[in-house]
Amino acid sequence: MTPEIPDEQKEEPPTRRMSQLRLKDTVPPNSLPCRRPPGRPACATQQASIPTWGQIKMLCHQAQGVASLQGSPASPERVFIALLALLSCQNSLTEHSEARD
C-alpha cells in the first residue's frame, strides 16, 4: 500500500529546479589592491641572504613535526605543505615586526 501525497506537496523535484538556474557573468570585486606589480620581488626579498644549511635543516625538522601532529604518517606531500605554511607564517611575522619598528 502506497501512502497518498497531498496535492500541496506535489511540486517539481529540486534537481529540476536547480537545472533551471543560471549564473550571471559578474566581475569579482578587487578586494585586495596590489601593492606592487606582480612578478617583482619585494625589497626585503632582494636583500635577503641565502639560507644556511642549518636553517634549511631546522625548517625541515619543524615541518616534519607539524606534519606528524596530524596523527597520520608524515608523507613528503604533507611535509612540503607544512614547509610552505611555516615559511608563510615566518614571512608574515617578519613583515609584522618590521612594520612595528
C-alpha positions as CSV (number, residue, x, y, z in Angstrom):
1,M,0.0,0.0,0.0
2,T,1.5,3.4,-1.0
3,P,0.8,6.4,1.1
4,E,-1.1,9.2,-0.6
5,I,0.8,12.5,-1.2
6,P,-1.3,15.6,-0.6
7,D,-1.6,17.9,-3.6
8,E,0.3,20.7,-1.9
9,Q,3.4,18.6,-1.7
10,K,3.4,17.7,-5.4
11,E,6.0,20.1,-6.8
12,E,8.9,19.8,-9.1
13,P,11.9,17.9,-7.7
14,P,14.8,20.1,-6.6
15,T,17.1,18.7,-9.3
16,R,14.8,20.1,-12.0
17,R,14.6,23.5,-10.4
18,M,18.4,23.5,-9.9
19,S,18.9,22.7,-13.6
20,Q,16.9,25.8,-14.5
21,L,19.2,28.1,-12.5
22,R,21.5,30.4,-14.5
23,L,24.8,32.0,-13.4
24,K,25.5,35.6,-14.2
25,D,28.8,36.7,-15.5
26,T,30.0,39.2,-13.0
27,V,33.4,40.7,-12.4
28,P,34.5,39.9,-8.8
29,P,35.4,42.9,-6.8
30,N,39.1,43.7,-6.3
31,S,39.2,43.4,-2.6
32,L,42.9,43.4,-2.2
33,P,44.7,46.2,-4.1
34,C,48.1,45.3,-5.5
35,R,50.9,46.9,-3.5
36,R,53.5,46.3,-6.3
37,P,53.4,45.0,-9.8
38,P,53.1,41.2,-10.0
39,G,56.4,39.3,-10.6
40,R,58.6,42.0,-8.9
41,P,60.2,40.7,-5.7
42,A,59.9,42.9,-2.6
43,C,63.0,44.8,-1.4
44,A,63.3,42.5,1.6
45,T,63.4,39.5,-0.7
46,Q,66.0,41.1,-2.9
47,Q,68.2,42.0,0.1
48,A,67.8,38.6,1.9
49,S,70.8,36.4,2.4
50,I,70.9,32.8,1.2
51,P,69.7,30.5,3.9
52,T,72.3,28.3,5.6
53,W,72.2,24.5,5.5
54,G,71.5,24.6,9.3
55,Q,68.4,26.9,8.7
56,I,67.1,24.6,6.0
57,K,67.6,21.5,8.2
58,M,65.8,23.2,11.1
59,L,62.9,24.2,8.9
60,C,62.6,20.7,7.6
61,H,62.7,19.3,11.1
62,Q,59.9,21.8,12.2
63,A,57.9,20.8,9.1
64,Q,58.1,17.1,9.9
65,G,57.0,17.9,13.4
66,V,54.0,19.9,12.2
67,A,53.1,17.1,9.7
68,S,53.3,14.4,12.3
69,L,50.9,16.3,14.6
70,Q,48.1,15.4,12.3
71,G,48.1,11.8,13.6
72,S,49.0,10.2,10.2
73,P,52.4,9.4,8.7
74,A,54.3,12.4,7.6
75,S,54.3,11.9,3.8
76,P,56.5,14.1,1.6
77,E,53.5,15.9,0.4
78,R,52.4,16.8,4.0
79,V,55.9,17.8,4.9
80,F,56.0,20.1,1.8
81,I,52.7,21.7,2.8
82,A,54.0,22.2,6.3
83,L,57.2,23.8,4.9
84,L,55.1,26.3,2.9
85,A,52.9,27.0,6.0
86,L,56.0,27.6,8.1
87,L,57.6,29.9,5.5
88,S,54.3,31.8,5.2
89,C,54.0,32.3,8.9
90,Q,57.6,33.3,9.3
91,N,57.3,35.8,6.4
92,S,54.2,37.4,7.9
93,L,55.9,37.6,11.3
94,T,58.9,39.3,9.8
95,E,56.7,41.8,8.0
96,H,54.7,42.5,11.1
97,S,57.8,43.1,13.3
98,E,59.3,45.3,10.6
99,A,56.1,47.4,10.5
100,R,56.2,48.0,14.3
101,D,59.9,49.2,14.2
